[in-house]
């Protein structure tokens, strides 16, 4: 047991702004972190190249799987409404070292995701400026990206309510832009029926299953509202609704946009698969060349919302692990006025800035986006797998384990296990061939730290049984 005086000390410290987020604002965290607009703008190309005309089915199956994973998260969120979320969920069921590693991986996942979307912002700005015959050179692209991150950090530091609301509004605006442009393309076709995509007898089942792992990648971040449990109003209701609702809503968006984008391309999925800007290619084919700039304006909005959600979630994970003293206690400090974990936000911003500058200079913006996104996904899916395992274990402690709990766990484990396997088999090609080793090195580093902590300060690890967040 952790000493009572230690708990009392935490209770006298400044706290996060509890109960400040209503249901839409809690949902906004997850929607912004998914960043649905980036899928039709870029991510769908990989799925279309593999699944062909079955792309929409791959997204449908991925949606169902992620909703089941969301159900596992919801079960845990109802019993453990803490900012540490996944660190706490897994730690209280598989032991504090396993929980610490889950938190360690989620910190990497959120900050690597932030690096990815910040490096994407300079890619989009020149596309936006192109119709005006303007462009930025590499120096000013770098300055633009740094300023972009600075604005994100300010919003994260200033007010969680403001940033969550902004994330939802910005993402809703960008998704609306995508929907309007797709509607214009479909109107030119004069029908919503694409016989080739609806011909199940000739559907490429092998490609559809292979692409499902990449389809799941579009959903990462849907779980992040759980990190705002301390700040959400009625978190036992709001967090489960946000997690499952965001996965379902984003999934519907992905299914619909993938179907109509394939239709808009004339079912030429090979061309989509080789494109760096599949949505722009579709709009050009529809004689809407101006739409490309509009789409990438929407993508910029989405990237801002996503980066903000990543900083919010990553800083809350750092805050929780700081309060539990699994990491330096300064991470648990809260600003007395803004009631945000300002040290964790500042630390997260510095890490993202270093990653952004280093990768942009050495790898270029497109490769930097890919590297950040891949590393981020590794962290997310392993924790999703862990959550799916412990969900039923946690319910079993109450004596209320049901067949539904077991089904949710089995589906979640099967899907996430498949995604983990597909991430390394076959082994990634250049420039990603070293990313699994880098990720493994990060895991080993964290494991060494937490094993040393367990040896020297076992009472710190034991504190996971209590709510140390205040």
Secondary structure, DSSP 8 states (H G I E B T S, - for coil): ---HHHHHHHHHS----TT-B-HHHHHHHHHHHHTTHHIIIIIHHHHHHHHGGGHHHHHHHHHHHHHHHHHHHHHHHHH---TTTHHHHHHHHH-HHHHHHHHHHHHHHHHHHHHHHHHHHHHHHHHHHHTTT----HHHHHHHHHHHHHHHHHHHHH-HHHHHHHHHHHHHHHHHHHHHHHHHHHHHHT-S--TTTT-GGG--HHHHHHHHHHHHHTTTTTTGGGGGTTTBTTHHHHHHHHHHHHHHHHHHHHHHHHHHHHHHTTT-HHHHHT-S-HHHHHHHHTT-TTHHHHHHHHHHHHHHHHHHHHHHHHHHHHHHHHHTTSS-GGGG---TTT-S-HHHHHHHHHHHHHHHHHHHHHH-HHHHHHHHHHHHHHHHHHHHHHHHHHHHHHHHTTT---HHHHHHHHHHHHHHHHHHHHHHSS---TTSTTHHHHHHHHHHHHHHHHHHHHHH-HHHHHGGGS----
